[in-house]
Amino acid sequence: MDYFTILVIAIGLSFDTFAVSLSYGVIRSGILFRQASRIAIVLAVFQGGLTIAGYFLGSIVSDALKATDHWIALGLLSFLGIKMIVEGLKKTKKEVTKDYSSTIVLLTIALGTSIDAFAVGISFALLDVRIWEAGVVIGVVTFLASMTAIRIGKSAGVRLGNKVEIIGGLLLIAIGLKIFLEHILA
């Protein structure tokens, strides 16, 4: 898989963490750089780490699934994309502005927003991706998206909240379709 595709997947995956970070910036408008960095690092480690973990789980079963890998990638990415779109449409402004100040809450949110990265990692195993590079790219993009979102949240408020998840969902569906079409047309 080429770097551009991995980058687009990383951007799609980072929208959940973008929404969380945006909320954090809105709620804690006086957040310090050190605090914002801590949040972004935790979210990035979970996104990249669970992508890698999903890859290794997927590698165990990839030989049995090679014939249907494009269908699985399409299904997983489309499911996750639709899930993100539905969640983005269901969220109200009140839901977007939760306080995530405790470490336990932050770790729980990091895990919850990274489940889709785990599923993408499984898809990567079926597609024979260089997982360490992909994990680093996903982690770095997540870190940058989180830091950017916290800054935007501090100044722009909550009006962007659910739109970023909808865009992220559409990107994941588009990537699933791209993988499927590349395999079918090859």
VMD Tcl script that builds the backbone (N, CA, C; Angstrom):
set m [mol new atoms 558]
animate dup $m
set s [atomselect $m all]
$s set {name element resname resid chain x y z} {
  {N N MET 1 A 0.846 -1.165 0.000}
  {CA C MET 1 A 0.000 0.000 0.000}
  {C C MET 1 A 0.901 1.241 0.000}
  {N N ASP 2 A 0.540 2.232 -0.785}
  {CA C ASP 2 A 1.377 3.424 -0.914}
  {C C ASP 2 A 1.185 4.366 0.285}
  {N N TYR 3 A 2.145 5.272 0.449}
  {CA C TYR 3 A 2.130 6.188 1.590}
  {C C TYR 3 A 0.936 7.132 1.571}
  {N N PHE 4 A 0.531 7.547 0.383}
  {CA C PHE 4 A -0.622 8.444 0.302}
  {C C PHE 4 A -1.870 7.779 0.872}
  {N N THR 5 A -2.099 6.518 0.536}
  {CA C THR 5 A -3.262 5.790 1.044}
  {C C THR 5 A -3.181 5.640 2.559}
  {N N ILE 6 A -1.992 5.313 3.060}
  {CA C ILE 6 A -1.821 5.193 4.510}
  {C C ILE 6 A -2.081 6.543 5.182}
  {N N LEU 7 A -1.607 7.617 4.574}
  {CA C LEU 7 A -1.831 8.950 5.123}
  {C C LEU 7 A -3.318 9.288 5.158}
  {N N VAL 8 A -4.034 8.964 4.108}
  {CA C VAL 8 A -5.475 9.244 4.076}
  {C C VAL 8 A -6.198 8.397 5.120}
  {N N ILE 9 A -5.802 7.142 5.280}
  {CA C ILE 9 A -6.389 6.295 6.321}
  {C C ILE 9 A -6.089 6.895 7.693}
  {N N ALA 10 A -4.858 7.341 7.888}
  {CA C ALA 10 A -4.480 7.955 9.168}
  {C C ALA 10 A -5.329 9.188 9.449}
  {N N ILE 11 A -5.571 9.988 8.434}
  {CA C ILE 11 A -6.408 11.176 8.608}
  {C C ILE 11 A -7.831 10.762 8.967}
  {N N GLY 12 A -8.363 9.760 8.274}
  {CA C GLY 12 A -9.707 9.265 8.581}
  {C C GLY 12 A -9.809 8.732 10.005}
  {N N LEU 13 A -8.788 7.989 10.426}
  {CA C LEU 13 A -8.793 7.443 11.783}
  {C C LEU 13 A -8.663 8.533 12.839}
  {N N SER 14 A -7.990 9.607 12.511}
  {CA C SER 14 A -7.730 10.649 13.512}
  {C C SER 14 A -8.940 11.530 13.791}
  {N N PHE 15 A -10.017 11.394 13.031}
  {CA C PHE 15 A -11.159 12.280 13.249}
  {C C PHE 15 A -11.869 12.024 14.578}
  {N N ASP 16 A -11.896 10.777 15.051}
  {CA C ASP 16 A -12.459 10.527 16.379}
  {C C ASP 16 A -11.652 11.270 17.438}
  {N N THR 17 A -10.329 11.132 17.350}
  {CA C THR 17 A -9.480 11.801 18.329}
  {C C THR 17 A -9.512 13.317 18.137}
  {N N PHE 18 A -9.712 13.750 16.904}
  {CA C PHE 18 A -9.862 15.183 16.648}
  {C C PHE 18 A -11.079 15.706 17.396}
  {N N ALA 19 A -12.195 14.974 17.307}
  {CA C ALA 19 A -13.424 15.402 17.974}
  {C C ALA 19 A -13.244 15.444 19.483}
  {N N VAL 20 A -12.588 14.420 20.037}
  {CA C VAL 20 A -12.328 14.389 21.474}
  {C C VAL 20 A -11.439 15.564 21.867}
  {N N SER 21 A -10.384 15.788 21.119}
  {CA C SER 21 A -9.450 16.872 21.424}
  {C C SER 21 A -10.106 18.240 21.267}
  {N N LEU 22 A -10.957 18.363 20.277}
  {CA C LEU 22 A -11.702 19.607 20.088}
  {C C LEU 22 A -12.544 19.892 21.326}
  {N N SER 23 A -13.209 18.873 21.809}
  {CA C SER 23 A -14.019 19.011 23.016}
  {C C SER 23 A -13.162 19.416 24.202}
  {N N TYR 24 A -12.003 18.800 24.301}
  {CA C TYR 24 A -11.102 19.124 25.404}
  {C C TYR 24 A -10.693 20.592 25.346}
  {N N GLY 25 A -10.392 21.082 24.164}
  {CA C GLY 25 A -10.027 22.484 24.010}
  {C C GLY 25 A -11.162 23.431 24.338}
  {N N VAL 26 A -12.385 23.025 23.991}
  {CA C VAL 26 A -13.552 23.855 24.278}
  {C C VAL 26 A -13.770 23.948 25.786}
  {N N ILE 27 A -13.694 22.809 26.462}
  {CA C ILE 27 A -13.972 22.768 27.893}
  {C C ILE 27 A -12.874 23.423 28.706}
  {N N ARG 28 A -11.643 23.164 28.329}
  {CA C ARG 28 A -10.518 23.689 29.098}
  {C C ARG 28 A -9.807 24.750 28.272}
  {N N SER 29 A -10.440 25.873 28.113}
  {CA C SER 29 A -9.885 26.919 27.259}
  {C C SER 29 A -8.552 27.454 27.774}
  {N N GLY 30 A -8.235 27.177 29.034}
  {CA C GLY 30 A -6.949 27.604 29.583}
  {C C GLY 30 A -5.922 26.489 29.604}
  {N N ILE 31 A -6.131 25.456 28.807}
  {CA C ILE 31 A -5.234 24.297 28.803}
  {C C ILE 31 A -3.821 24.716 28.403}
  {N N LEU 32 A -2.853 24.166 29.085}
  {CA C LEU 32 A -1.451 24.455 28.808}
  {C C LEU 32 A -0.907 23.511 27.743}
  {N N PHE 33 A 0.162 23.914 27.099}
  {CA C PHE 33 A 0.775 23.098 26.047}
  {C C PHE 33 A 1.159 21.713 26.578}
  {N N ARG 34 A 1.700 21.661 27.783}
  {CA C ARG 34 A 2.119 20.388 28.395}
  {C C ARG 34 A 0.922 19.455 28.561}
  {N N GLN 35 A -0.206 19.985 29.006}
  {CA C GLN 35 A -1.412 19.185 29.181}
  {C C GLN 35 A -1.956 18.720 27.827}
  {N N ALA 36 A -1.957 19.607 26.857}
  {CA C ALA 36 A -2.426 19.247 25.511}
  {C C ALA 36 A -1.527 18.172 24.909}
  {N N SER 37 A -0.216 18.297 25.116}
  {CA C SER 37 A 0.724 17.296 24.597}
  {C C SER 37 A 0.474 15.929 25.211}
  {N N ARG 38 A 0.189 15.891 26.501}
  {CA C ARG 38 A -0.094 14.623 27.182}
  {C C ARG 38 A -1.310 13.934 26.553}
  {N N ILE 39 A -2.355 14.693 26.336}
  {CA C ILE 39 A -3.572 14.145 25.734}
  {C C ILE 39 A -3.259 13.617 24.334}
  {N N ALA 40 A -2.583 14.425 23.526}
  {CA C ALA 40 A -2.274 14.040 22.147}
  {C C ALA 40 A -1.373 12.814 22.099}
  {N N ILE 41 A -0.407 12.713 22.997}
  {CA C ILE 41 A 0.495 11.551 23.012}
  {C C ILE 41 A -0.272 10.283 23.370}
  {N N VAL 42 A -1.123 10.352 24.377}
  {CA C VAL 42 A -1.913 9.171 24.764}
  {C C VAL 42 A -2.787 8.713 23.594}
  {N N LEU 43 A -3.476 9.642 22.963}
  {CA C LEU 43 A -4.343 9.288 21.837}
  {C C LEU 43 A -3.531 8.714 20.674}
  {N N ALA 44 A -2.379 9.287 20.394}
  {CA C ALA 44 A -1.530 8.825 19.288}
  {C C ALA 44 A -0.974 7.430 19.555}
  {N N VAL 45 A -0.526 7.181 20.772}
  {CA C VAL 45 A 0.021 5.856 21.115}
  {C C VAL 45 A -1.053 4.785 20.970}
  {N N PHE 46 A -2.260 5.082 21.413}
  {CA C PHE 46 A -3.341 4.108 21.280}
  {C C PHE 46 A -3.695 3.874 19.812}
  {N N GLN 47 A -3.796 4.942 19.011}
  {CA C GLN 47 A -4.145 4.779 17.586}
  {C C GLN 47 A -3.096 3.945 16.862}
  {N N GLY 48 A -1.830 4.349 16.974}
  {CA C GLY 48 A -0.763 3.617 16.298}
  {C C GLY 48 A -0.576 2.221 16.862}
  {N N GLY 49 A -0.618 2.104 18.197}
  {CA C GLY 49 A -0.409 0.814 18.848}
  {C C GLY 49 A -1.484 -0.202 18.540}
  {N N LEU 50 A -2.729 0.211 18.550}
  {CA C LEU 50 A -3.800 -0.739 18.244}
  {C C LEU 50 A -3.844 -1.091 16.755}
  {N N THR 51 A -3.382 -0.199 15.903}
  {CA C THR 51 A -3.252 -0.556 14.488}
  {C C THR 51 A -2.240 -1.698 14.347}
  {N N ILE 52 A -1.118 -1.581 15.022}
  {CA C ILE 52 A -0.080 -2.619 14.978}
  {C C ILE 52 A -0.591 -3.917 15.604}
  {N N ALA 53 A -1.289 -3.820 16.737}
  {CA C ALA 53 A -1.846 -5.021 17.381}
  {C C ALA 53 A -2.847 -5.714 16.469}
  {N N GLY 54 A -3.688 -4.939 15.801}
  {CA C GLY 54 A -4.649 -5.517 14.855}
  {C C GLY 54 A -3.956 -6.214 13.701}
  {N N TYR 55 A -2.857 -5.626 13.249}
  {CA C TYR 55 A -2.082 -6.226 12.169}
  {C C TYR 55 A -1.585 -7.614 12.570}
  {N N PHE 56 A -1.021 -7.718 13.766}
  {CA C PHE 56 A -0.474 -9.011 14.183}
  {C C PHE 56 A -1.570 -10.045 14.389}
  {N N LEU 57 A -2.714 -9.654 14.891}
  {CA C LEU 57 A -3.838 -10.579 14.991}
  {C C LEU 57 A -4.295 -10.989 13.592}
  {N N GLY 58 A -4.386 -10.012 12.704}
  {CA C GLY 58 A -4.791 -10.306 11.327}
  {C C GLY 58 A -3.795 -11.185 10.602}
  {N N SER 59 A -2.508 -11.052 10.926}
  {CA C SER 59 A -1.473 -11.869 10.288}
  {C C SER 59 A -1.647 -13.351 10.601}
  {N N ILE 60 A -2.153 -13.631 11.772}
  {CA C ILE 60 A -2.359 -15.022 12.170}
  {C C ILE 60 A -3.367 -15.703 11.251}
  {N N VAL 61 A -4.366 -14.963 10.833}
  {CA C VAL 61 A -5.432 -15.552 10.015}
  {C C VAL 61 A -5.398 -15.108 8.557}
  {N N SER 62 A -4.373 -14.346 8.148}
  {CA C SER 62 A -4.388 -13.757 6.805}
  {C C SER 62 A -4.297 -14.780 5.678}
  {N N ASP 63 A -3.528 -15.859 5.839}
  {CA C ASP 63 A -3.423 -16.850 4.762}
  {C C ASP 63 A -4.778 -17.468 4.443}
  {N N ALA 64 A -5.577 -17.689 5.453}
  {CA C ALA 64 A -6.892 -18.274 5.241}
  {C C ALA 64 A -7.854 -17.284 4.578}
  {N N LEU 65 A -7.545 -16.004 4.650}
  {CA C LEU 65 A -8.475 -14.994 4.157}
  {C C LEU 65 A -8.023 -14.274 2.893}
  {N N LYS 66 A -6.885 -14.662 2.301}
  {CA C LYS 66 A -6.336 -13.939 1.146}
  {C C LYS 66 A -7.327 -13.803 -0.012}
  {N N ALA 67 A -8.135 -14.825 -0.251}
  {CA C ALA 67 A -9.055 -14.787 -1.385}
  {C C ALA 67 A -10.155 -13.748 -1.208}
  {N N THR 68 A -10.447 -13.401 0.030}
  {CA C THR 68 A -11.535 -12.463 0.285}
  {C C THR 68 A -11.061 -11.182 0.968}
  {N N ASP 69 A -9.756 -10.935 0.949}
  {CA C ASP 69 A -9.215 -9.793 1.691}
  {C C ASP 69 A -9.808 -8.451 1.273}
  {N N HIS 70 A -10.037 -8.261 -0.016}
  {CA C HIS 70 A -10.593 -6.994 -0.481}
  {C C HIS 70 A -12.027 -6.795 0.008}
  {N N TRP 71 A -12.774 -7.887 0.090}
  {CA C TRP 71 A -14.135 -7.811 0.619}
  {C C TRP 71 A -14.111 -7.484 2.115}
  {N N ILE 72 A -13.185 -8.095 2.832}
  {CA C ILE 72 A -13.071 -7.848 4.269}
  {C C ILE 72 A -12.662 -6.400 4.527}
  {N N ALA 73 A -11.663 -5.915 3.777}
  {CA C ALA 73 A -11.230 -4.521 3.938}
  {C C ALA 73 A -12.389 -3.573 3.652}
  {N N LEU 74 A -13.117 -3.826 2.554}
  {CA C LEU 74 A -14.277 -2.991 2.218}
  {C C LEU 74 A -15.308 -3.041 3.337}
  {N N GLY 75 A -15.593 -4.239 3.817}
  {CA C GLY 75 A -16.596 -4.389 4.880}
  {C C GLY 75 A -16.196 -3.701 6.173}
  {N N LEU 76 A -14.963 -3.938 6.624}
  {CA C LEU 76 A -14.507 -3.334 7.876}
  {C C LEU 76 A -14.471 -1.811 7.784}
  {N N LEU 77 A -13.855 -1.288 6.735}
  {CA C LEU 77 A -13.738 0.158 6.607}
  {C C LEU 77 A -15.101 0.817 6.396}
  {N N SER 78 A -15.965 0.178 5.633}
  {CA C SER 78 A -17.311 0.729 5.430}
  {C C SER 78 A -18.113 0.703 6.728}
  {N N PHE 79 A -18.016 -0.404 7.464}
  {CA C PHE 79 A -18.715 -0.500 8.746}
  {C C PHE 79 A -18.250 0.605 9.688}
  {N N LEU 80 A -16.943 0.756 9.787}
  {CA C LEU 80 A -16.403 1.784 10.671}
  {C C LEU 80 A -16.786 3.183 10.193}
  {N N GLY 81 A -16.738 3.398 8.884}
  {CA C GLY 81 A -17.117 4.694 8.340}
  {C C GLY 81 A -18.574 5.023 8.617}
  {N N ILE 82 A -19.449 4.051 8.404}
  {CA C ILE 82 A -20.876 4.254 8.662}
  {C C ILE 82 A -21.109 4.501 10.148}
  {N N LYS 83 A -20.401 3.748 10.989}
  {CA C LYS 83 A -20.509 3.938 12.443}
  {C C LYS 83 A -20.105 5.358 12.836}
  {N N MET 84 A -19.007 5.847 12.268}
  {CA C MET 84 A -18.564 7.210 12.578}
  {C C MET 84 A -19.583 8.243 12.100}
  {N N ILE 85 A -20.144 8.020 10.913}
  {CA C ILE 85 A -21.141 8.955 10.381}
  {C C ILE 85 A -22.374 8.986 11.275}
  {N N VAL 86 A -22.860 7.804 11.667}
  {CA C VAL 86 A -24.040 7.727 12.527}
  {C C VAL 86 A -23.771 8.399 13.869}
  {N N GLU 87 A -22.600 8.128 14.465}
  {CA C GLU 87 A -22.256 8.761 15.739}
  {C C GLU 87 A -22.153 10.274 15.586}
  {N N GLY 88 A -21.589 10.713 14.464}
  {CA C GLY 88 A -21.485 12.148 14.216}
  {C C GLY 88 A -22.843 12.803 14.058}
  {N N LEU 89 A -23.784 12.096 13.441}
  {CA C LEU 89 A -25.123 12.643 13.259}
  {C C LEU 89 A -25.935 12.630 14.549}
  {N N LYS 90 A -25.665 11.640 15.419}
  {CA C LYS 90 A -26.413 11.518 16.670}
  {C C LYS 90 A -25.948 12.475 17.750}
  {N N LYS 91 A -24.688 12.892 17.710}
  {CA C LYS 91 A -24.146 13.712 18.788}
  {C C LYS 91 A -24.786 15.093 18.806}
  {N N THR 92 A -25.044 15.529 20.005}
  {CA C THR 92 A -25.524 16.895 20.199}
  {C C THR 92 A -24.361 17.713 20.737}
  {N N LYS 93 A -24.520 18.997 20.776}
  {CA C LYS 93 A -23.455 19.849 21.304}
  {C C LYS 93 A -23.153 19.509 22.753}
  {N N LYS 94 A -24.150 19.103 23.519}
  {CA C LYS 94 A -23.932 18.756 24.916}
  {C C LYS 94 A -23.039 17.519 25.021}
  {N N GLU 95 A -23.215 16.533 24.152}
  {CA C GLU 95 A -22.397 15.324 24.182}
  {C C GLU 95 A -20.962 15.606 23.774}
  {N N VAL 96 A -20.761 16.535 22.881}
  {CA C VAL 96 A -19.421 16.836 22.403}
  {C C VAL 96 A -18.582 17.512 23.479}
  {N N THR 97 A -19.216 18.162 24.424}
  {CA C THR 97 A -18.470 18.934 25.411}
  {C C THR 97 A -18.359 18.229 26.762}
  {N N LYS 98 A -17.918 17.002 26.794}
  {CA C LYS 98 A -17.657 16.301 28.046}
  {C C LYS 98 A -16.279 16.695 28.566}
  {N N ASP 99 A -16.104 16.538 29.872}
  {CA C ASP 99 A -14.804 16.843 30.471}
  {C C ASP 99 A -13.987 15.562 30.574}
  {N N TYR 100 A -12.780 15.584 30.037}
  {CA C TYR 100 A -11.928 14.410 29.980}
  {C C TYR 100 A -10.674 14.585 30.837}
  {N N SER 101 A -10.798 15.219 32.001}
  {CA C SER 101 A -9.603 15.615 32.737}
  {C C SER 101 A -8.909 14.493 33.501}
  {N N SER 102 A -9.581 13.439 33.913}
  {CA C SER 102 A -8.897 12.395 34.679}
  {C C SER 102 A -8.160 11.430 33.744}
  {N N THR 103 A -7.100 10.828 34.271}
  {CA C THR 103 A -6.290 9.890 33.489}
  {C C THR 103 A -7.104 8.672 33.071}
  {N N ILE 104 A -7.922 8.146 33.964}
  {CA C ILE 104 A -8.745 6.965 33.654}
  {C C ILE 104 A -9.698 7.274 32.501}
  {N N VAL 105 A -10.323 8.433 32.558}
  {CA C VAL 105 A -11.251 8.820 31.492}
  {C C VAL 105 A -10.490 8.985 30.179}
  {N N LEU 106 A -9.326 9.613 30.225}
  {CA C LEU 106 A -8.528 9.801 29.012}
  {C C LEU 106 A -8.119 8.455 28.402}
  {N N LEU 107 A -7.673 7.510 29.236}
  {CA C LEU 107 A -7.288 6.186 28.727}
  {C C LEU 107 A -8.486 5.444 28.147}
  {N N THR 108 A -9.625 5.569 28.788}
  {CA C THR 108 A -10.841 4.929 28.269}
  {C C THR 108 A -11.230 5.518 26.924}
  {N N ILE 109 A -11.165 6.825 26.823}
  {CA C ILE 109 A -11.490 7.488 25.557}
  {C C ILE 109 A -10.479 7.102 24.482}
  {N N ALA 110 A -9.203 7.044 24.861}
  {CA C ALA 110 A -8.169 6.659 23.896}
  {C C ALA 110 A -8.429 5.255 23.360}
  {N N LEU 111 A -8.802 4.341 24.241}
  {CA C LEU 111 A -9.116 2.975 23.806}
  {C C LEU 111 A -10.350 2.969 22.909}
  {N N GLY 112 A -11.385 3.677 23.325}
  {CA C GLY 112 A -12.626 3.714 22.543}
  {C C GLY 112 A -12.450 4.314 21.161}
  {N N THR 113 A -11.635 5.358 21.061}
  {CA C THR 113 A -11.434 5.982 19.759}
  {C C THR 113 A -10.455 5.202 18.886}
  {N N SER 114 A -9.801 4.189 19.463}
  {CA C SER 114 A -8.795 3.429 18.716}
  {C C SER 114 A -9.280 2.055 18.265}
  {N N ILE 115 A -10.496 1.695 18.607}
  {CA C ILE 115 A -11.021 0.398 18.179}
  {C C ILE 115 A -11.043 0.311 16.653}
  {N N ASP 116 A -11.402 1.395 15.999}
  {CA C ASP 116 A -11.398 1.388 14.539}
  {C C ASP 116 A -9.984 1.206 13.990}
  {N N ALA 117 A -8.981 1.741 14.684}
  {CA C ALA 117 A -7.585 1.545 14.263}
  {C C ALA 117 A -7.200 0.070 14.364}
  {N N PHE 118 A -7.705 -0.619 15.370}
  {CA C PHE 118 A -7.460 -2.055 15.523}
  {C C PHE 118 A -8.023 -2.813 14.317}
  {N N ALA 119 A -9.247 -2.469 13.920}
  {CA C ALA 119 A -9.870 -3.123 12.765}
  {C C ALA 119 A -9.109 -2.803 11.476}
  {N N VAL 120 A -8.625 -1.574 11.352}
  {CA C VAL 120 A -7.824 -1.208 10.181}
  {C C VAL 120 A -6.532 -2.018 10.174}
  {N N GLY 121 A -5.947 -2.241 11.338}
  {CA C GLY 121 A -4.740 -3.067 11.436}
  {C C GLY 121 A -4.992 -4.485 10.935}
  {N N ILE 122 A -6.145 -5.036 11.251}
  {CA C ILE 122 A -6.502 -6.365 10.738}
  {C C ILE 122 A -6.569 -6.319 9.213}
  {N N SER 123 A -7.180 -5.272 8.679}
  {CA C SER 123 A -7.247 -5.106 7.221}
  {C C SER 123 A -5.846 -4.988 6.623}
  {N N PHE 124 A -4.956 -4.261 7.292}
  {CA C PHE 124 A -3.584 -4.099 6.817}
  {C C PHE 124 A -2.871 -5.439 6.705}
  {N N ALA 125 A -3.121 -6.355 7.630}
  {CA C ALA 125 A -2.480 -7.672 7.576}
  {C C ALA 125 A -2.908 -8.416 6.325}
  {N N LEU 126 A -4.133 -8.232 5.922}
  {CA C LEU 126 A -4.633 -8.896 4.728}
  {C C LEU 126 A -4.060 -8.274 3.463}
  {N N LEU 127 A -3.599 -7.044 3.565}
  {CA C LEU 127 A -3.097 -6.317 2.404}
  {C C LEU 127 A -1.575 -6.235 2.371}
  {N N ASP 128 A -0.919 -6.843 3.323}
  {CA C ASP 128 A 0.541 -6.892 3.385}
  {C C ASP 128 A 1.166 -5.498 3.404}
  {N N VAL 129 A 0.794 -4.723 4.401}
  {CA C VAL 129 A 1.296 -3.363 4.601}
  {C C VAL 129 A 2.511 -3.418 5.519}
  {N N ARG 130 A 3.462 -2.502 5.331}
  {CA C ARG 130 A 4.587 -2.369 6.265}
  {C C ARG 130 A 4.045 -1.703 7.527}
  {N N ILE 131 A 3.738 -2.522 8.513}
  {CA C ILE 131 A 2.943 -2.085 9.657}
  {C C ILE 131 A 3.652 -1.097 10.557}
  {N N TRP 132 A 4.950 -1.230 10.749}
  {CA C TRP 132 A 5.642 -0.313 11.649}
  {C C TRP 132 A 5.616 1.104 11.093}
  {N N GLU 133 A 5.815 1.222 9.787}
  {CA C GLU 133 A 5.742 2.541 9.158}
  {C C GLU 133 A 4.317 3.090 9.223}
  {N N ALA 134 A 3.350 2.233 8.946}
  {CA C ALA 134 A 1.950 2.660 8.993}
  {C C ALA 134 A 1.562 3.070 10.410}
  {N N GLY 135 A 1.993 2.310 11.413}
  {CA C GLY 135 A 1.688 2.644 12.805}
  {C C GLY 135 A 2.267 3.986 13.211}
  {N N VAL 136 A 3.493 4.254 12.773}
  {CA C VAL 136 A 4.126 5.539 13.093}
  {C C VAL 136 A 3.381 6.682 12.393}
  {N N VAL 137 A 3.044 6.491 11.118}
  {CA C VAL 137 A 2.307 7.528 10.381}
  {C C VAL 137 A 0.967 7.802 11.064}
  {N N ILE 138 A 0.254 6.759 11.428}
  {CA C ILE 138 A -1.042 6.921 12.089}
  {C C ILE 138 A -0.876 7.629 13.430}
  {N N GLY 139 A 0.144 7.253 14.189}
  {CA C GLY 139 A 0.403 7.914 15.469}
  {C C GLY 139 A 0.750 9.385 15.315}
  {N N VAL 140 A 1.614 9.701 14.361}
  {CA C VAL 140 A 2.022 11.097 14.146}
  {C C VAL 140 A 0.842 11.940 13.671}
  {N N VAL 141 A 0.066 11.415 12.733}
  {CA C VAL 141 A -1.102 12.156 12.245}
  {C C VAL 141 A -2.098 12.379 13.378}
  {N N THR 142 A -2.298 11.364 14.205}
  {CA C THR 142 A -3.208 11.501 15.348}
  {C C THR 142 A -2.706 12.561 16.323}
  {N N PHE 143 A -1.407 12.548 16.604}
  {CA C PHE 143 A -0.828 13.551 17.501}
  {C C PHE 143 A -1.056 14.961 16.949}
  {N N LEU 144 A -0.731 15.155 15.679}
  {CA C LEU 144 A -0.892 16.476 15.064}
  {C C LEU 144 A -2.362 16.905 15.020}
  {N N ALA 145 A -3.244 15.959 14.707}
  {CA C ALA 145 A -4.674 16.277 14.671}
  {C C ALA 145 A -5.180 16.654 16.056}
  {N N SER 146 A -4.716 15.935 17.065}
  {CA C SER 146 A -5.150 16.231 18.433}
  {C C SER 146 A -4.670 17.599 18.895}
  {N N MET 147 A -3.410 17.887 18.653}
  {CA C MET 147 A -2.869 19.187 19.058}
  {C C MET 147 A -3.586 20.325 18.320}
  {N N THR 148 A -3.837 20.123 17.029}
  {CA C THR 148 A -4.548 21.127 16.239}
  {C C THR 148 A -5.974 21.318 16.761}
  {N N ALA 149 A -6.640 20.213 17.055}
  {CA C ALA 149 A -8.023 20.281 17.524}
  {C C ALA 149 A -8.137 20.971 18.877}
  {N N ILE 150 A -7.197 20.701 19.762}
  {CA C ILE 150 A -7.233 21.369 21.065}
  {C C ILE 150 A -7.113 22.878 20.864}
  {N N ARG 151 A -6.218 23.266 19.981}
  {CA C ARG 151 A -6.031 24.699 19.699}
  {C C ARG 151 A -7.291 25.310 19.075}
  {N N ILE 152 A -7.885 24.603 18.132}
  {CA C ILE 152 A -9.121 25.084 17.506}
  {C C ILE 152 A -10.229 25.156 18.544}
  {N N GLY 153 A -10.318 24.136 19.374}
  {CA C GLY 153 A -11.346 24.109 20.416}
  {C C GLY 153 A -11.234 25.279 21.365}
  {N N LYS 154 A -10.013 25.677 21.647}
  {CA C LYS 154 A -9.812 26.825 22.529}
  {C C LYS 154 A -10.392 28.100 21.916}
  {N N SER 155 A -10.359 28.211 20.609}
  {CA C SER 155 A -10.772 29.462 19.975}
  {C C SER 155 A -12.085 29.384 19.195}
  {N N ALA 156 A -12.400 28.241 18.626}
  {CA C ALA 156 A -13.561 28.172 17.734}
  {C C ALA 156 A -14.830 27.675 18.398}
  {N N GLY 157 A -14.693 27.015 19.529}
  {CA C GLY 157 A -15.886 26.508 20.192}
  {C C GLY 157 A -16.333 25.172 19.642}
  {N N VAL 158 A -17.527 24.806 19.969}
  {CA C VAL 158 A -18.033 23.462 19.753}
  {C C VAL 158 A -18.730 23.253 18.404}
  {N N ARG 159 A -18.872 24.270 17.605}
  {CA C ARG 159 A -19.685 24.145 16.386}
  {C C ARG 159 A -19.157 23.150 15.359}
  {N N LEU 160 A -17.889 22.742 15.412}
  {CA C LEU 160 A -17.347 21.765 14.460}
  {C C LEU 160 A -17.516 20.321 14.903}
  {N N GLY 161 A -17.781 20.078 16.167}
  {CA C GLY 161 A -17.760 18.761 16.794}
  {C C GLY 161 A -18.163 17.562 15.964}
  {N N ASN 162 A -19.424 17.418 15.627}
  {CA C ASN 162 A -19.871 16.202 14.967}
  {C C ASN 162 A -19.522 16.152 13.481}
  {N N LYS 163 A -19.212 17.261 12.857}
  {CA C LYS 163 A -18.899 17.271 11.428}
  {C C LYS 163 A -17.596 16.525 11.125}
  {N N VAL 164 A -16.628 16.585 12.041}
  {CA C VAL 164 A -15.358 15.919 11.777}
  {C C VAL 164 A -15.521 14.406 11.760}
  {N N GLU 165 A -16.396 13.853 12.590}
  {CA C GLU 165 A -16.623 12.410 12.559}
  {C C GLU 165 A -17.308 11.986 11.267}
  {N N ILE 166 A -18.209 12.785 10.773}
  {CA C ILE 166 A -18.892 12.477 9.515}
  {C C ILE 166 A -17.881 12.472 8.366}
  {N N ILE 167 A -17.012 13.457 8.314}
  {CA C ILE 167 A -15.983 13.513 7.275}
  {C C ILE 167 A -15.035 12.318 7.393}
  {N N GLY 168 A -14.634 11.990 8.616}
  {CA C GLY 168 A -13.762 10.835 8.836}
  {C C GLY 168 A -14.415 9.538 8.370}
  {N N GLY 169 A -15.689 9.376 8.644}
  {CA C GLY 169 A -16.414 8.193 8.194}
  {C C GLY 169 A -16.468 8.086 6.678}
  {N N LEU 170 A -16.711 9.211 6.026}
  {CA C LEU 170 A -16.738 9.219 4.559}
  {C C LEU 170 A -15.368 8.864 3.977}
  {N N LEU 171 A -14.292 9.351 4.618}
  {CA C LEU 171 A -12.944 9.007 4.155}
  {C C LEU 171 A -12.667 7.516 4.291}
  {N N LEU 172 A -13.072 6.906 5.414}
  {CA C LEU 172 A -12.844 5.467 5.589}
  {C C LEU 172 A -13.617 4.649 4.554}
  {N N ILE 173 A -14.842 5.031 4.270}
  {CA C ILE 173 A -15.623 4.331 3.244}
  {C C ILE 173 A -14.946 4.479 1.883}
  {N N ALA 174 A -14.462 5.667 1.564}
  {CA C ALA 174 A -13.782 5.897 0.289}
  {C C ALA 174 A -12.524 5.034 0.166}
  {N N ILE 175 A -11.772 4.907 1.238}
  {CA C ILE 175 A -10.568 4.061 1.211}
  {C C ILE 175 A -10.956 2.600 1.022}
  {N N GLY 176 A -12.012 2.155 1.700}
  {CA C GLY 176 A -12.489 0.779 1.510}
  {C C GLY 176 A -12.866 0.512 0.063}
  {N N LEU 177 A -13.552 1.449 -0.552}
  {CA C LEU 177 A -13.926 1.312 -1.963}
  {C C LEU 177 A -12.696 1.312 -2.867}
  {N N LYS 178 A -11.718 2.146 -2.549}
  {CA C LYS 178 A -10.490 2.199 -3.339}
  {C C LYS 178 A -9.759 0.855 -3.292}
  {N N ILE 179 A -9.619 0.282 -2.115}
  {CA C ILE 179 A -8.956 -1.030 -1.959}
  {C C ILE 179 A -9.712 -2.088 -2.737}
  {N N PHE 180 A -11.021 -2.090 -2.602}
  {CA C PHE 180 A -11.848 -3.067 -3.295}
  {C C PHE 180 A -11.698 -2.945 -4.811}
  {N N LEU 181 A -11.787 -1.718 -5.327}
  {CA C LEU 181 A -11.697 -1.512 -6.767}
  {C C LEU 181 A -10.304 -1.839 -7.304}
  {N N GLU 182 A -9.253 -1.505 -6.548}
  {CA C GLU 182 A -7.897 -1.864 -6.972}
  {C C GLU 182 A -7.743 -3.373 -7.122}
  {N N HIS 183 A -8.319 -4.123 -6.200}
  {CA C HIS 183 A -8.203 -5.579 -6.251}
  {C C HIS 183 A -9.032 -6.170 -7.393}
  {N N ILE 184 A -10.237 -5.681 -7.559}
  {CA C ILE 184 A -11.136 -6.187 -8.596}
  {C C ILE 184 A -10.604 -5.846 -9.998}
  {N N LEU 185 A -10.086 -4.631 -10.160}
  {CA C LEU 185 A -9.648 -4.169 -11.477}
  {C C LEU 185 A -8.229 -4.616 -11.830}
  {N N ALA 186 A -7.491 -5.157 -10.861}
  {CA C ALA 186 A -6.106 -5.573 -11.126}
  {C C ALA 186 A -6.037 -6.871 -11.904}
}
mol reanalyze $m
mol bondsrecalc $m
mol representation Tube
mol addrep $m
